[in-house]
Amino acid sequence: MVLASGGVARDYLSILRKAVAFAVDQSAEKVGVEAVNQGAGEHESSKRDEFHRDVVDGLFELEEELGRIKNFCLATQKKNCFLVEKDLTSDRYERVKELVDLRLVHSINSRVTVRHRPGRIYEAYMLDISQYTGERKRRNVEIIEFWKRDGSEKLRGASLIYAEVNSDR
């Protein structure tokens, strides 16, 4: 539930409510992973409504950036996390930070070093689970368990770099 909500209390409660309703409809004895995935997927429409309501300027650019991030994570890398170089100063980085504020992307580590990129520091982000779960759950997407030792090691892979200084990504 914490992962599904990105650590956001409001999202946690909303997903929990939807997961419990799904479990009851299925006559399940407990709220399991399937119910949480369903609840998170159903929560996406609420998040999308909030997104459209909260964004005053640059809606098209933010939707486009979210689409690029989803494509990078789900189609290209098949992982739920991505990296952005810490010293990146660009419109792209600003859009990523806005997507964090809108709870469609979550900051998970502010200081990640990457093998084969000495001297560079990256920020790690996780795509909100509502973007790839529920009825339309994506298969073959590796959930990087960044809170575990081997998961934090997986975050250090250069293939997770979405945007970096001097890059046209």
C-alpha positions in Angstrom: 0.0 0.0 0.0 2.8 2.4 0.8 4.5 1.7 -2.5 1.1 2.0 -4.4 0.5 5.4 -2.8 4.0 6.7 -3.2 4.0 7.5 0.5 1.3 10.0 0.1 -1.3 9.7 2.9 -4.3 11.0 0.8 -3.5 8.5 -2.0 -3.0 5.7 0.5 -6.5 6.2 2.0 -8.1 6.4 -1.5 -6.3 3.3 -2.8 -7.1 1.4 0.4 -10.8 2.3 0.1 -10.9 1.1 -3.5 -8.9 -2.0 -2.7 -11.2 -3.0 0.2 -14.3 -2.5 -2.1 -12.7 -4.7 -4.8 -11.8 -7.4 -2.2 -15.4 -7.3 -0.9 -16.8 -7.6 -4.4 -14.6 -10.6 -5.0 -15.6 -12.2 -1.7 -11.9 -12.3 -0.7 -10.9 -13.0 2.9 -8.3 -10.3 2.9 -7.1 -7.3 0.9 -4.3 -8.8 -1.2 -1.9 -7.6 -4.0 -4.6 -8.0 -6.7 -7.0 -5.7 -4.8 -4.3 -3.1 -4.2 -3.3 -3.2 -7.8 -6.9 -2.8 -8.8 -7.4 0.1 -6.4 -4.3 1.8 -7.6 -5.4 1.5 -11.2 -8.8 2.9 -10.4 -7.1 5.8 -8.6 -5.4 6.8 -11.8 -8.6 8.6 -13.1 -8.8 10.6 -9.9 -5.1 11.6 -10.2 -5.7 12.5 -13.9 -8.6 14.7 -12.9 -6.5 16.5 -10.3 -3.7 16.8 -12.8 -6.0 18.6 -15.2 -7.5 20.8 -12.5 -4.2 21.7 -10.8 -2.1 22.6 -13.9 -2.6 26.1 -15.0 0.1 26.5 -17.6 2.0 23.9 -19.6 -0.6 21.1 -19.5 0.4 19.8 -22.9 4.1 19.8 -22.1 3.5 18.0 -18.8 1.3 15.4 -20.4 3.9 14.9 -23.1 6.7 14.6 -20.5 4.7 12.0 -18.5 4.1 10.1 -21.7 7.9 10.1 -22.4 8.6 8.9 -18.9 6.0 6.2 -19.1 7.4 5.0 -22.5 11.0 5.1 -21.1 10.1 3.2 -17.9 7.5 0.7 -19.2 8.3 0.1 -22.9 12.0 0.8 -23.1 13.5 -0.2 -19.7 10.6 -2.2 -18.3 11.3 -0.9 -14.9 9.3 1.3 -12.5 12.2 3.7 -11.7 14.4 6.2 -13.6 17.3 8.6 -12.9 17.8 12.3 -13.7 21.2 13.9 -13.3 21.1 16.1 -10.2 22.7 19.2 -11.7 20.5 19.1 -14.7 19.0 22.6 -15.4 16.5 22.3 -18.2 12.8 22.5 -18.9 12.7 18.7 -18.8 14.0 18.6 -15.2 11.5 21.2 -14.2 8.7 19.2 -15.7 9.8 16.1 -13.8 9.7 18.1 -10.6 6.2 19.3 -11.4 5.1 15.7 -12.0 6.5 15.0 -8.5 4.4 17.8 -7.1 1.4 16.4 -8.9 2.1 12.9 -7.4 2.4 11.1 -10.8 6.1 10.6 -10.2 7.7 10.1 -6.8 11.2 11.1 -5.6 12.9 8.0 -4.0 16.5 9.0 -3.6 18.2 12.4 -3.9 21.7 11.0 -4.3 22.5 8.0 -6.5 25.8 7.3 -8.1 25.9 5.3 -11.3 28.5 2.8 -12.4 30.4 4.0 -15.4 29.5 7.6 -14.7 32.1 8.7 -12.2 31.7 12.1 -10.6 28.0 12.4 -11.6 25.2 12.4 -9.1 21.6 11.4 -10.0 18.2 11.7 -8.4 16.1 8.5 -8.5 12.3 8.6 -9.2 9.6 6.1 -9.3 6.7 6.2 -11.8 3.4 6.3 -9.8 2.0 2.7 -9.7 -1.4 4.0 -11.0 0.3 4.4 -14.4 1.0 0.7 -14.9 -1.4 -1.3 -12.7 -5.1 -2.1 -12.2 -7.1 -3.8 -14.9 -4.5 -2.8 -17.5 -1.5 -4.0 -15.4 1.6 -4.2 -17.4 3.4 -7.5 -17.5 7.1 -7.9 -17.5 7.7 -4.6 -15.6 10.4 -5.1 -13.0 9.5 -3.4 -9.7 12.8 -2.2 -8.3 12.6 -2.6 -4.6 14.8 0.5 -3.9 14.3 0.1 -0.1 16.3 -3.1 -0.2 20.0 -3.5 -0.5 19.9 -5.2 -3.9 17.3 -2.8 -5.1 19.4 0.2 -4.3 22.2 -1.5 -6.3 19.8 -1.9 -9.3 19.2 1.9 -9.2 22.9 2.4 -10.0 22.5 1.1 -13.6 23.2 3.5 -16.4 20.3 2.1 -18.4 17.9 3.9 -15.9 19.2 7.4 -16.8 16.3 9.3 -18.3 17.9 12.7 -18.5 21.4 14.0 -17.9 23.6 17.1 -18.5 24.9 17.2 -22.1 22.4 14.6 -23.3 19.7 15.0 -25.9 17.4 12.5 -24.0 
